[in-house]
Amino acid sequence: MNINRIAILGSGSMGTAILSGLLASGFDASKVTITTKSEQSAEKLADELGVTAIALEAQSSANQDAVAGADVVLVAVKPSYVVEVLKQAASKLQPDALVISVAGGITTASMEAAVPTNVAVIRAMPNTPAIVGRAVTGISTGSRVSEIQLETALDLFETVGRVVVLPEEQIDALSTISGSGPAYVFYLIEQLTLAAQQMGFAEDVAAMLVEETFAGATELLSASNQSPDALRKQVTSPNGTTMQAIGVLEKAQLSELFNRATEAALARAKEIAAGK
């Protein structure tokens, strides 16, 4: 991996997920500096992973100090803080550094405006399965990114899953599918589990039935090289029980409902990008 030293600004779930994937790939922990809010978090990360961890509550210049000497800087703070953090750290950024943000709604143009002109930026949108190494990450490059820097970003995010390079205008749309997608799946699991309980199954049995069914169906889809449509039809025997259930879902216009849901998510993503 073409990274000499990396700084990770923020130790939330996404920052630590990417850190875990990076270290699991064999990257040297001594070449990582991560910033945290609390001293307790910093001590835990340093003790458990062997990285350098700096707490903001103990060192107000933690973010600036972390980026000094780093050729890659991963910004994993809340969207409302990204530009502010970059402006604070700008003077310490290494020439030709690559800055990558994983915050939703923050454009490459706004990041480029906050850093020196010899610093490249990339906007990335991983999803929460990064925590278990099964992320889907969309990335878009700013105007200064070299081919080598793009390869570096691909290598980094491939440690936590699969990566697709997209035009920036598609990143918000991607966030409504793979970004929000896990929540849609969890919501379906939640509702089917409740339906199982209403049919008389105990709570733990209902949870097991539904969760294992989703996990098994997903694994089958990955292993079969068949489309979801083809696999669904295999389960749906003519005039059988599944056909009756699918008929109810079709009458509810489930496909239209998903279109409306993703359109609502996209509208909100555009509002966030506009600072609303």
C-alpha positions as CSV (number, residue, x, y, z in Angstrom):
1,M,0.0,0.0,0.0
2,N,1.4,3.3,-1.1
3,I,1.1,5.1,2.3
4,N,4.1,6.1,4.3
5,R,2.1,7.6,7.2
6,I,-1.6,8.1,7.7
7,A,-3.5,10.4,10.0
8,I,-7.1,9.6,10.9
9,L,-9.0,12.5,12.3
10,G,-11.9,11.1,14.4
11,S,-12.3,7.8,16.1
12,G,-16.0,7.2,15.6
13,S,-17.4,3.9,14.1
14,M,-16.2,4.7,10.5
15,G,-12.8,6.0,11.4
16,T,-12.1,3.0,13.6
17,A,-13.6,0.5,11.1
18,I,-11.2,1.8,8.4
19,L,-8.3,1.7,10.9
20,S,-9.1,-1.9,11.7
21,G,-9.2,-2.8,8.0
22,L,-6.0,-1.0,7.4
23,L,-4.2,-2.8,10.2
24,A,-5.7,-6.2,9.2
25,S,-4.1,-5.7,5.8
26,G,-0.7,-5.7,7.5
27,F,-0.2,-1.9,7.6
28,D,2.3,-0.9,10.3
29,A,0.5,0.5,13.3
30,S,3.4,2.7,14.2
31,K,2.7,4.7,11.0
32,V,-0.8,5.6,12.1
33,T,-1.9,8.6,14.2
34,I,-5.5,9.0,15.2
35,T,-7.3,11.7,17.1
36,T,-10.0,11.2,19.6
37,K,-12.2,13.3,21.8
38,S,-11.2,11.8,25.2
39,E,-8.0,10.7,26.8
40,Q,-9.6,7.4,27.7
41,S,-10.4,6.6,24.0
42,A,-6.8,7.6,23.0
43,E,-5.3,5.4,25.7
44,K,-7.5,2.5,24.7
45,L,-6.6,2.7,21.0
46,A,-2.9,3.1,21.7
47,D,-2.8,0.2,24.1
48,E,-5.0,-2.2,22.0
49,L,-3.7,-1.4,18.5
50,G,-0.3,0.2,19.0
51,V,-1.2,3.4,17.1
52,T,-0.3,6.9,18.1
53,A,-3.5,8.4,19.5
54,I,-4.0,12.1,20.5
55,A,-6.9,13.3,22.6
56,L,-8.4,16.7,21.8
57,E,-9.5,17.2,25.4
58,A,-5.8,17.0,26.4
59,Q,-4.3,18.7,23.3
60,S,-6.3,21.3,21.5
61,S,-3.9,21.1,18.5
62,A,-4.4,17.3,18.2
63,N,-5.7,17.4,14.6
64,Q,-3.0,19.8,13.4
65,D,-0.3,17.7,15.1
66,A,-1.7,14.5,13.7
67,V,-1.5,15.5,10.1
68,A,2.1,16.8,10.3
69,G,4.2,14.4,8.2
70,A,1.2,12.3,7.0
71,D,0.9,11.7,3.2
72,V,-2.7,10.5,3.7
73,V,-5.2,12.2,6.0
74,L,-8.6,10.5,6.5
75,V,-11.2,13.0,7.9
76,A,-13.8,11.0,9.8
77,V,-15.5,13.7,11.8
78,K,-19.1,14.8,11.5
79,P,-20.0,16.7,8.3
80,S,-20.5,20.0,10.0
81,Y,-16.9,19.9,11.3
82,V,-15.0,18.8,8.2
83,V,-14.2,22.2,6.6
84,E,-13.4,23.7,10.0
85,V,-11.0,20.8,10.8
86,L,-9.3,21.1,7.4
87,K,-8.9,24.9,7.9
88,Q,-7.3,24.3,11.3
89,A,-4.9,21.7,10.0
90,A,-4.2,23.4,6.6
91,S,-0.8,24.9,7.7
92,K,0.5,21.5,8.9
93,L,-0.6,19.5,5.9
94,Q,2.4,18.0,4.0
95,P,2.8,19.2,0.4
96,D,1.2,16.8,-2.0
97,A,-0.7,15.1,0.8
98,L,-4.0,13.3,0.0
99,V,-7.0,14.3,2.1
100,I,-10.0,11.9,2.1
101,S,-13.3,12.7,3.7
102,V,-15.9,10.1,4.6
103,A,-18.5,12.7,5.6
104,G,-21.8,12.9,3.7
105,G,-22.6,16.1,1.8
106,I,-19.2,17.7,1.9
107,T,-18.0,18.4,-1.7
108,T,-14.5,18.2,-3.0
109,A,-14.7,21.8,-4.0
110,S,-15.4,22.9,-0.4
111,M,-12.5,20.7,0.8
112,E,-10.1,22.1,-1.8
113,A,-11.0,25.6,-0.8
114,A,-9.9,24.8,2.8
115,V,-6.5,23.3,2.0
116,P,-3.4,24.5,0.2
117,T,-3.4,24.2,-3.6
118,N,-0.7,21.4,-3.5
119,V,-3.0,19.2,-1.5
120,A,-5.4,16.8,-3.2
121,V,-8.8,15.7,-1.9
122,I,-11.1,12.8,-2.4
123,R,-14.7,12.4,-1.2
124,A,-15.6,8.9,-0.1
125,M,-18.9,7.3,1.0
126,P,-18.4,4.0,2.8
127,N,-21.3,2.3,4.5
128,T,-21.5,0.8,8.0
129,P,-20.7,-2.8,7.0
130,A,-17.1,-1.5,6.9
131,I,-17.1,-2.5,10.6
132,V,-17.2,-6.2,9.5
133,G,-15.1,-5.7,6.3
134,R,-18.1,-5.8,3.9
135,A,-18.5,-2.1,3.0
136,V,-19.4,-0.7,-0.3
137,T,-17.5,2.6,-0.8
138,G,-18.1,5.1,-3.5
139,I,-15.3,7.6,-4.2
140,S,-15.0,10.8,-6.2
141,T,-11.8,12.6,-6.9
142,G,-11.1,16.3,-6.7
143,S,-9.4,18.3,-9.4
144,R,-5.8,17.7,-8.1
145,V,-5.8,13.9,-7.6
146,S,-3.1,11.9,-9.4
147,E,-3.4,8.4,-10.6
148,I,-1.1,7.2,-7.8
149,Q,-3.3,8.9,-5.2
150,L,-6.4,7.4,-6.6
151,E,-4.8,4.0,-6.4
152,T,-3.9,4.7,-2.8
153,A,-7.5,5.5,-2.0
154,L,-8.7,2.3,-3.7
155,D,-6.2,0.3,-1.8
156,L,-7.3,1.9,1.5
157,F,-11.0,1.3,1.1
158,E,-10.5,-2.2,-0.3
159,T,-9.3,-3.2,3.1
160,V,-12.9,-2.8,4.3
161,G,-14.9,-4.0,1.3
162,R,-15.6,-3.2,-2.3
163,V,-15.0,0.2,-4.0
164,V,-16.5,2.0,-7.0
165,V,-15.2,5.2,-8.5
166,L,-18.0,7.6,-9.5
167,P,-18.5,11.1,-10.8
168,E,-19.1,13.4,-7.8
169,E,-22.7,14.1,-8.9
170,Q,-23.5,10.5,-8.3
171,I,-22.2,10.3,-4.7
172,D,-25.3,11.7,-3.1
173,A,-27.4,9.1,-5.1
174,L,-25.0,6.4,-3.9
175,S,-25.6,7.4,-0.3
176,T,-29.3,6.7,-0.7
177,I,-28.6,3.1,-1.9
178,S,-25.5,1.7,-0.3
179,G,-25.1,4.4,2.4
180,S,-28.6,4.2,3.7
181,G,-29.2,0.7,2.4
182,P,-28.2,-1.1,5.6
183,A,-30.9,0.8,7.5
184,Y,-33.5,-0.4,4.9
185,V,-32.4,-4.0,5.4
186,F,-32.5,-3.6,9.2
187,Y,-36.0,-2.1,9.0
188,L,-37.2,-5.0,6.9
189,I,-35.7,-7.5,9.4
190,E,-37.3,-5.6,12.2
191,Q,-40.7,-5.7,10.6
192,L,-40.6,-9.3,9.6
193,T,-39.5,-10.2,13.1
194,L,-42.5,-8.4,14.5
195,A,-44.7,-10.3,12.1
196,A,-43.2,-13.6,13.2
197,Q,-43.9,-12.7,16.9
198,Q,-47.5,-11.9,16.0
199,M,-47.8,-15.4,14.5
200,G,-46.8,-16.8,18.0
201,F,-43.1,-17.3,17.8
202,A,-41.1,-16.3,20.9
203,E,-39.0,-13.1,20.5
204,D,-35.7,-15.0,20.4
205,V,-37.0,-17.6,18.0
206,A,-38.5,-15.0,15.7
207,A,-35.2,-13.0,15.7
208,M,-33.3,-16.2,14.8
209,L,-35.7,-17.2,12.1
210,V,-35.6,-13.8,10.3
211,E,-31.9,-13.0,10.8
212,E,-30.7,-16.3,9.6
213,T,-33.1,-16.2,6.7
214,F,-31.7,-12.8,5.6
215,A,-28.1,-14.0,6.1
216,G,-28.7,-17.2,4.2
217,A,-30.5,-15.6,1.3
218,T,-27.7,-13.0,0.9
219,E,-25.1,-15.7,1.0
220,L,-27.1,-17.7,-1.6
221,L,-27.3,-14.7,-3.8
222,S,-23.5,-14.2,-3.6
223,A,-22.7,-17.8,-4.3
224,S,-25.3,-18.6,-7.0
225,N,-24.4,-16.2,-9.8
226,Q,-28.1,-15.8,-10.4
227,S,-30.2,-12.6,-10.2
228,P,-32.5,-11.9,-7.2
229,D,-35.4,-12.2,-9.7
230,A,-34.4,-15.7,-10.7
231,L,-33.8,-16.8,-7.1
232,R,-37.2,-15.3,-6.0
233,K,-39.0,-17.2,-8.8
234,Q,-37.3,-20.5,-7.6
235,V,-38.9,-20.0,-4.2
236,T,-42.2,-18.8,-5.5
237,S,-44.1,-22.0,-6.6
238,P,-47.2,-21.5,-8.7
239,N,-50.3,-21.1,-6.4
240,G,-48.1,-21.6,-3.4
241,T,-47.8,-19.7,-0.1
242,T,-45.0,-17.5,-1.3
243,M,-46.9,-16.4,-4.3
244,Q,-49.7,-15.2,-2.1
245,A,-47.3,-13.2,0.0
246,I,-45.5,-11.7,-3.0
247,G,-48.9,-10.7,-4.4
248,V,-49.7,-8.7,-1.3
249,L,-46.3,-6.9,-1.6
250,E,-46.9,-6.2,-5.2
251,K,-50.4,-4.7,-4.5
252,A,-48.7,-2.5,-1.9
253,Q,-46.5,-1.1,-4.8
254,L,-43.3,-1.9,-2.9
255,S,-41.1,-0.9,-5.9
256,E,-42.8,2.5,-5.9
257,L,-42.4,2.8,-2.2
258,F,-38.6,2.2,-2.5
259,N,-38.4,4.9,-5.3
260,R,-40.1,7.4,-3.0
261,A,-37.9,6.5,-0.1
262,T,-34.6,6.9,-2.0
263,E,-35.9,10.1,-3.6
264,A,-36.6,11.5,-0.1
265,A,-33.1,10.5,1.0
266,L,-31.5,12.1,-2.1
267,A,-33.5,15.4,-1.5
268,R,-32.1,15.5,2.1
269,A,-28.6,14.8,0.9
270,K,-28.8,17.8,-1.5
271,E,-30.1,19.9,1.4
272,I,-27.1,18.9,3.5
273,A,-24.7,19.7,0.7
274,A,-26.3,23.1,0.5
275,G,-25.7,23.7,4.2
276,K,-29.4,23.3,5.3
